[in-house]
């Protein structure tokens, strides 16, 4: 592995290191990233690095108990396996992620290119209409949920998470379908609405919060 790195240019080797670091940090590498302000797509260098050095990355990750999985349909590389850090979410963050899934599903069916854009005001409205969120959340709770979704490449926000306001555009990536792929959304809504207490939800490489079987 050391010999492989030494044969690369300094820039390519540095980009390879950054890509592997990004995989562990965010678990997903998308081929195309969007500017959330202009909605202009741009190629993702990390994805190109995964394509060019896939065999090396796979061998490197296998030593750490991880696996690099490629989804050619969604154009995504994902990090899976026992070596992947487990994410722990509270129920509030879990419900917000579920709401993002519902918004994405509703819009993709009816609004075409505008399907991927939402904002806090709309998420709140969906929360009220589904009874998933019937209390006023603190900004800290919103920011915690936004941070987790941004970290795992579910959403894109302009600027810093702490600067997101009610009407700030939030871009939703199709990766929401990887982390929330259940087809019976109404059953999930009922389950969370009926739940009491704030037990934490454990999430691994297959699910960010809770994944109903398709």
Secondary structure, 3 states (H helix, E strand, C coil): CHHHHHCCCHHHHHHHHHHHHHHHHHCEEECEEECCCCCCEEECHHHHHHHHCHHHHHHHHHHCCCEEEEECCCCEEEEECCCCCCEEECHHHHHHHHHHHHHHHHHHHHCHHHHHEECHHHHHHHHHHHCCCCCCCCHHHHHHHHHHHHHCCCEEECCCHHHCCCCCCEEECCCHHHHCCCCCHHHHHHHHHHCCCCCCEEECCCCCCCCCCC
